[in-house]
Amino acid sequence: MPEGDTVWLTAQRLDAALAGRPLVRAELRVPQLATVELVGRQVVEVAARGKHLMARLEGGLTLHSHLRMDGSWHLYAPGEQWRGGAEHQVRAVLGNEARTAVGYRLPVLELLPTAEESQVVGHLGPDLLGPGWDAAAALDRLAGAPERPVGEALLDQRNLAGIGNVYVAELCFLRGVTPWTPFGEVTAPDKLVALAKRLLEANKSRPGHVTTGDTRRGRTHWVYGRANRPCLRCGTPVRVGEHGPAEQRRVAYWCPRCQRGPVPTR
């Protein structure tokens, strides 16, 4: 699932291409929206809220989409060949005279009144890349369940919005704890939240998630994706397991030397 900085960058690019111009092409290729007519409406803005994309349209409508694991938006110039996937995977087309945005494999696509956006994003915690970021509120939500594993707590968008599994692995490494460590046992949790904010801010304007400061291939992450390869800090082979609730298992990476705390028994 894309991290919050990837969704933020997607929103910025869609906004630059679509905002302030009327739609000359608008196709929503899902059964419940197939007959909706949006041509002629101006795109007011495209914004991110955590991992959700909100395309706000003239007349008080919002086209809400979520990428989840496989979704993506691509931008094309007039006459340019679409390359984001097969034609049957296209779920949305929004175009003006200069650019066309094509949404592929979007598992969530719905139209709702802009005034009712809270129905789909009101449950989210403070947005790490949003204008109303509130570190204290995010910390309070995380601390509300001190027994919960820190990796699971960070992934819960109700605590703070925007962190995905890449950042969970890297944040736990940088703070020296395993993802299974109870949040209440994490030293200086305020520094963990502040670090999450810094990492997403540092990466929001470029593809990828560089956490080491080294953009060379194979050196962008301390432990994420490095199963059985050397930890970039100490050289110990990185271990791999799973974390999170049974219905939402995620791959976990950790260095047994640099990180302290509970680990899977097998």
Buried (B, 14 or more C-beta within 10 A) or exposed (E): BBBBBBBBBBBBBBBEBBBEBBBEEBBBBBEEBEEEEBEEBBBBBBBBBBBBBBBBBEEEBBBBBBBEEEBBBBBBEEEEEBEBBEEEBBBBBBBBEEBBBBBBBBEBBBBBEBEEBEEBBEEBBBBBBBEEBBBEBBBEBBBEBEEBBBBBBBBBBEBBBBBBBBBBBBBBBBBBBBBBBBBEBBEEBEEBBEBBBEBBBBBBEEEEBBBBEEEEEEEBBBBBBBBEEEBBBEEEBBBBBEBBEEEEEBBBBBBBEBBBBEBBEE
